[in-house]
């Protein structure tokens, strides 16, 4: 008896028998969400995904729960306008902490007692960092009388986490090598790397005002306008550049009566090409009115010259809170020549805004509008989801 070919059976198996070269071409073009879906289809697709370097991922938003009984976060992907992702339960300790910075799929978390840790959004890998209690004792001994130290221990120690300035970090997804940095009030910047059991000082980094860490370099600005670059490629950070930039003093007090705009923050931003920008955020007399001034203060062709006002970011978008720019053409959902920034307005959950440098107009990030009624969160940050095979 002749065996007949079953077309239905043949068709049902062809998707798992595609040539490896063809699967590689498909995987290379998939978005983050579709990549993760595709790799779980079958064992052959998973094997193919391991050999592929995914395309550069766009920034997502992580929204933190407002309810302390809710230990999971909401993730929003600009490529998927009507979709919401929920993380797994992070546990009670997570709800008592605040996200201080992001890198890839990792969060730097800290509580009011200055306990810091790093956690991965997708794998829940957890890295505890050295305690900072002894640093506060050293700070008190250096800057206060014994009477003040006693008062500090009773009144202020429970809230020392508020005095951590501009924490930043970097972590390698595969090796878990990391470096975490933060400024301690007006004293100096501390850092620790993988394997360290205590925090290390970076000399001559007093009055930390803002920092950015990118490509193994720390960009540091203090309140008096001292701008420095430290290289972290070796075992000990090395200062490679120093210059002075103007820091508007009005942000430390009331604005001049004749000026309707008040500078409320000065931040550093590192562009895609490695230029360093100084960004002044200004708030107007009317509620929810902002403006920005952007200056170039460092580049390979612009060493130790007078800072230059720039009016356009070109094809880049600025993520002010992350201290970076991204290519708007390569990242879905981002508008060129705009600044994405956050602002706190009491119970308002839609606290991320977009400032267009060309039109000089501000509007809320509409990505959050459709979720504000169903998803209650107290803040949001950008992050870049990364893969773990």
C-alpha positions as CSV (number, residue, x, y, z in Angstrom):
1,X,0.0,0.0,0.0
2,X,1.4,3.4,-1.0
3,X,2.1,5.9,1.8
4,X,0.5,9.2,1.0
5,X,2.1,12.4,2.0
6,X,0.2,14.3,4.6
7,X,0.3,18.0,3.7
8,X,-1.1,19.1,7.0
9,X,1.5,17.2,9.0
10,X,4.3,18.6,6.8
11,X,3.1,22.1,7.2
12,X,2.9,21.9,10.9
13,X,6.6,21.1,11.2
14,X,8.2,23.4,8.7
15,X,8.4,26.4,11.0
16,X,10.6,24.4,13.4
17,X,12.8,23.2,10.5
18,X,13.8,26.5,8.9
19,X,17.5,26.8,7.9
20,X,19.7,28.3,10.5
21,X,20.8,31.1,8.2
22,X,17.2,32.1,7.6
23,X,16.4,32.1,11.3
24,X,19.4,34.3,12.0
25,X,18.1,36.8,9.5
26,X,14.7,36.8,11.1
27,X,16.0,37.1,14.7
28,X,18.3,40.0,13.8
29,X,15.4,42.1,12.7
30,X,13.0,41.5,15.6
31,X,12.2,44.0,18.3
32,X,13.0,43.2,21.9
33,X,9.5,41.8,22.8
34,X,9.2,39.8,19.6
35,X,12.7,38.4,20.0
36,X,11.8,37.0,23.5
37,X,8.6,35.5,22.1
38,X,10.4,33.9,19.1
39,X,13.1,32.3,21.2
40,X,10.6,30.4,23.2
41,X,8.8,28.9,20.2
42,X,10.8,25.7,20.2
43,X,14.3,24.3,20.9
44,X,15.6,25.0,17.4
45,X,14.5,28.6,17.5
46,X,16.0,29.0,21.0
47,X,19.3,27.6,19.7
48,X,19.3,30.0,16.8
49,X,18.6,33.0,19.1
50,X,21.7,32.2,21.2
51,X,23.9,32.8,18.1
52,X,22.3,36.1,17.2
53,X,23.3,39.6,18.3
54,X,19.9,41.3,18.6
55,X,19.4,44.7,17.0
56,X,20.0,47.7,19.2
57,X,17.1,48.0,21.6
58,X,15.1,51.1,22.3
59,X,14.4,52.6,25.7
60,X,11.4,51.4,27.6
61,X,9.7,53.0,30.6
62,X,9.5,51.3,34.0
63,X,6.7,52.6,36.2
64,X,7.0,52.0,39.9
65,X,4.0,51.0,42.0
66,X,2.2,53.6,44.1
67,X,0.7,51.0,46.4
68,X,3.1,49.6,48.9
69,X,1.3,46.3,48.8
70,X,2.1,46.0,45.1
71,X,5.7,44.6,44.6
72,X,5.7,44.5,40.8
73,X,6.4,47.2,38.2
74,X,4.8,48.1,34.9
75,X,6.9,48.2,31.7
76,X,5.9,50.2,28.7
77,X,7.5,49.6,25.2
78,X,7.1,52.6,22.8
79,X,7.0,50.1,19.9
80,X,3.9,48.5,21.3
81,X,1.5,51.4,22.0
82,X,-1.3,49.5,23.6
83,X,0.5,46.9,25.6
84,X,1.5,46.7,29.2
85,X,4.0,44.3,30.8
86,X,4.2,43.4,34.5
87,X,7.3,42.3,36.3
88,X,7.2,39.5,38.9
89,X,6.9,40.3,42.6
90,X,10.1,41.8,43.8
91,X,9.3,41.4,47.5
92,X,8.7,43.7,50.4
93,X,12.2,45.2,50.5
94,X,11.7,46.5,47.0
95,X,8.6,48.6,47.9
96,X,10.6,50.3,50.7
97,X,13.3,51.4,48.2
98,X,13.6,54.1,45.5
99,X,15.1,53.6,42.1
100,X,18.2,55.9,42.0
101,X,19.5,55.0,38.5
102,X,19.2,52.4,35.7
103,X,21.6,50.7,33.3
104,X,20.4,48.2,30.8
105,X,17.9,45.9,32.6
106,X,19.4,46.7,36.0
107,X,18.1,49.1,38.7
108,X,20.2,50.8,41.4
109,X,17.9,50.8,44.4
110,X,18.3,52.5,47.8
111,X,16.3,53.0,51.0
112,X,16.2,55.9,53.4
113,X,19.0,54.3,55.5
114,X,21.4,54.5,52.6
115,X,21.4,50.7,51.9
116,X,22.0,50.3,48.2
117,X,21.6,47.2,46.0
118,X,21.4,46.3,42.3
119,X,18.6,44.2,40.9
120,X,17.8,42.8,37.4
121,X,14.3,43.5,36.2
122,X,13.9,40.2,34.3
123,X,16.1,37.7,36.1
124,X,15.7,39.1,39.6
125,X,19.5,38.7,40.2
126,X,20.3,40.7,43.3
127,X,23.6,42.3,44.2
128,X,24.1,43.8,47.6
129,X,26.5,46.7,48.0
130,X,28.7,47.5,51.0
131,X,27.0,49.3,53.8
132,X,27.5,53.1,54.1
133,X,27.0,53.6,57.8
134,X,30.7,54.0,58.5
135,X,31.0,56.7,55.9
136,X,28.4,58.8,57.7
137,X,30.3,58.4,61.0
138,X,33.5,59.6,59.2
139,X,31.6,62.5,57.7
140,X,30.3,63.5,61.1
141,X,33.7,63.3,62.7
142,X,35.2,65.5,59.9
143,X,32.5,68.2,59.9
144,X,30.8,68.3,63.3
145,X,31.4,68.6,67.0
146,X,30.7,65.6,69.3
147,X,27.5,67.2,70.3
148,X,26.4,67.5,66.7
149,X,27.4,63.9,66.1
150,X,25.0,62.7,68.9
151,X,22.2,64.8,67.4
152,X,23.0,63.4,64.0
153,X,22.7,59.9,65.2
154,X,19.3,60.5,66.7
155,X,17.7,62.8,64.2
156,X,19.3,62.4,60.8
157,X,20.7,58.9,60.5
158,X,17.3,57.4,59.6
159,X,17.2,59.7,56.6
160,X,20.7,59.6,55.3
161,X,19.6,58.2,52.0
162,X,18.2,61.6,51.1
163,X,21.7,63.0,51.1
164,X,23.1,60.6,48.5
165,X,23.8,62.8,45.5
166,X,23.5,61.8,41.8
167,X,24.2,58.0,42.1
168,X,25.2,56.4,38.8
169,X,26.4,52.9,37.9
170,X,27.4,50.5,35.2
171,X,27.2,46.7,35.0
172,X,28.3,44.1,32.5
173,X,25.4,41.8,31.7
174,X,27.6,38.7,31.3
175,X,30.4,39.0,33.8
176,X,28.4,41.1,36.4
177,X,31.4,43.4,36.7
178,X,30.1,46.7,38.0
179,X,30.9,50.1,39.4
180,X,28.6,52.2,41.5
181,X,29.3,55.9,42.3
182,X,27.6,58.6,44.4
183,X,28.4,61.8,46.2
184,X,28.1,62.2,49.9
185,X,26.7,65.6,50.7
186,X,29.5,68.2,50.3
187,X,32.3,65.7,51.1
188,X,33.4,63.7,48.0
189,X,32.4,61.0,45.6
190,X,32.6,57.3,46.6
191,X,32.7,54.3,44.4
192,X,32.8,50.5,44.7
193,X,33.5,47.8,42.1
194,X,32.8,44.1,42.0
195,X,34.7,42.4,44.8
196,X,35.1,45.6,46.9
197,X,34.0,45.2,50.6
198,X,33.9,49.0,51.3
199,X,33.4,52.3,49.5
200,X,36.5,54.1,48.0
201,X,37.0,57.8,47.8
202,X,37.7,59.8,44.7
203,X,39.9,62.7,45.8
204,X,39.1,66.3,45.0
205,X,35.4,65.7,44.2
206,X,33.7,67.8,46.9
207,X,30.3,69.5,46.5
208,X,29.1,67.0,44.0
209,X,26.4,68.6,41.9
210,X,25.8,66.2,38.9
211,X,27.5,63.1,37.4
212,X,27.2,60.9,34.4
213,X,28.9,57.6,33.9
214,X,29.3,56.4,30.3
215,X,31.9,54.2,28.4
216,X,34.0,53.7,31.5
217,X,34.3,57.5,32.1
218,X,32.9,59.6,35.0
219,X,31.8,63.1,34.1
220,X,31.7,65.2,37.3
221,X,30.4,68.7,38.0
222,X,30.4,70.4,41.4
223,X,28.5,73.4,42.7
224,X,31.3,75.8,42.0
225,X,31.5,74.8,38.3
226,X,34.5,72.5,38.5
227,X,34.1,70.0,35.6
228,X,36.3,66.9,35.6
229,X,36.5,63.6,33.7
230,X,37.8,60.4,35.3
231,X,38.8,57.3,33.4
232,X,37.8,54.0,35.1
233,X,39.5,51.6,32.7
234,X,42.2,50.7,35.3
235,X,42.0,49.5,38.8
236,X,42.1,53.1,40.2
237,X,40.2,56.0,38.5
238,X,42.5,58.5,36.8
239,X,41.5,62.2,36.3
240,X,42.1,63.0,32.6
241,X,40.5,66.4,32.2
242,X,39.6,69.5,34.3
243,X,37.9,72.7,33.3
244,X,35.6,75.4,34.8
245,X,32.1,75.9,33.6
246,X,29.5,78.4,34.7
247,X,26.9,77.2,37.2
248,X,24.0,79.6,37.6
249,X,23.8,80.6,41.3
250,X,20.1,81.6,41.1
251,X,19.1,78.0,41.5
252,X,20.4,78.1,45.1
253,X,18.0,81.0,46.0
254,X,15.1,83.0,44.8
255,X,15.1,84.2,41.2
256,X,15.8,87.9,40.4
257,X,12.6,89.9,40.4
258,X,13.2,91.1,36.8
259,X,13.6,87.5,35.4
260,X,10.4,85.4,35.1
261,X,12.5,82.2,34.7
262,X,14.4,80.5,37.5
263,X,17.2,77.9,36.8
264,X,16.2,75.0,39.0
265,X,18.8,72.4,37.8
266,X,22.1,72.2,36.0
267,X,23.0,68.8,34.5
268,X,25.6,67.1,32.4
269,X,24.6,65.1,29.3
270,X,26.9,63.0,27.1
271,X,25.9,62.7,23.5
272,X,26.0,59.8,21.1
273,X,29.3,61.1,19.7
274,X,30.9,61.7,23.1
275,X,30.3,65.5,23.4
276,X,29.5,66.8,26.8
277,X,26.6,69.3,27.2
278,X,25.6,71.4,30.1
279,X,21.8,71.7,30.4
280,X,20.1,74.4,32.4
281,X,16.5,73.5,33.3
282,X,14.4,76.6,34.0
283,X,10.9,77.0,35.4
284,X,8.6,79.8,34.7
285,X,6.3,81.8,37.0
286,X,3.2,79.9,35.7
287,X,2.7,76.3,36.8
288,X,4.1,73.6,34.5
289,X,6.1,76.0,32.3
290,X,9.7,75.0,31.5
291,X,12.5,76.1,29.3
292,X,16.0,74.9,28.7
293,X,19.4,76.2,27.7
294,X,22.0,73.8,26.3
295,X,25.7,74.5,26.1
296,X,28.5,72.4,24.7
297,X,31.3,72.3,27.3
298,X,33.5,69.5,26.0
299,X,34.4,67.5,22.9
300,X,37.5,66.2,21.2
301,X,37.6,69.4,19.1
302,X,36.4,71.7,21.8
303,X,39.0,71.4,24.6
304,X,39.2,74.2,27.2
305,X,37.3,76.8,25.3
306,X,34.4,79.0,26.3
307,X,31.2,77.0,26.5
308,X,29.0,77.4,23.4
309,X,25.2,77.8,23.3
310,X,23.6,75.3,21.0
311,X,20.0,75.5,19.7
312,X,19.6,72.0,18.1
313,X,20.3,68.4,19.0
314,X,20.1,67.4,15.3
315,X,18.7,63.9,14.9
316,X,19.2,63.1,18.6
317,X,16.8,63.1,21.5
318,X,18.0,63.9,25.1
319,X,17.0,61.7,28.1
320,X,17.9,64.3,30.7
321,X,17.5,62.1,33.8
322,X,19.8,59.5,32.3
323,X,22.4,62.1,31.2
324,X,22.5,60.8,27.6
325,X,21.2,61.4,24.1
326,X,19.9,58.7,21.7
327,X,19.5,58.7,17.9
328,X,15.8,59.5,17.3
329,X,15.9,57.8,13.9
330,X,17.0,54.5,15.4
331,X,14.6,54.4,18.3
332,X,10.9,54.1,17.9
333,X,8.8,56.7,19.7
334,X,11.5,59.3,20.2
335,X,11.2,62.7,18.6
336,X,14.4,64.4,17.2
337,X,15.6,67.6,18.8
338,X,13.7,67.2,22.0
339,X,14.4,66.8,25.7
340,X,12.6,64.2,27.7
341,X,12.6,65.1,31.4
342,X,10.6,64.3,34.6
343,X,8.9,66.6,37.0
344,X,7.0,65.9,40.2
345,X,3.5,67.3,40.7
346,X,2.1,65.8,43.8
347,X,-0.3,63.0,42.9
348,X,0.1,63.5,39.1
349,X,1.4,60.2,37.7
350,X,2.1,61.6,34.2
351,X,5.4,63.2,35.3
352,X,7.5,62.8,32.2
353,X,7.4,65.7,29.7
354,X,8.9,66.6,26.3
355,X,10.4,69.9,25.5
356,X,10.9,70.7,21.8
357,X,14.0,72.9,21.3
358,X,12.7,74.1,17.9
359,X,9.2,75.2,19.0
360,X,10.2,75.9,22.7
361,X,7.0,74.2,23.8
362,X,6.4,71.5,26.5
363,X,3.9,68.7,26.5
364,X,3.4,65.6,28.6
365,X,4.5,62.3,27.3
366,X,1.4,60.9,25.7
367,X,2.6,57.3,26.0
368,X,1.5,57.4,29.6
369,X,-2.0,59.0,29.0
370,X,-3.8,55.8,28.1
371,X,-2.4,54.0,31.2
372,X,-2.9,56.7,33.9
373,X,-6.4,55.6,34.8
374,X,-5.6,51.8,35.0
375,X,-2.0,51.9,36.2
376,X,-1.3,53.8,39.4
377,X,2.4,54.6,39.7
378,X,4.4,57.3,41.5
379,X,7.3,57.7,39.0
380,X,8.8,56.4,35.8
381,X,12.3,56.0,34.4
382,X,13.8,55.0,31.1
383,X,15.8,51.8,30.8
384,X,17.2,49.7,27.9
385,X,16.0,46.0,28.2
386,X,18.8,43.6,27.6
387,X,18.9,39.9,26.8
388,X,19.9,36.9,29.0
389,X,20.1,33.7,26.9
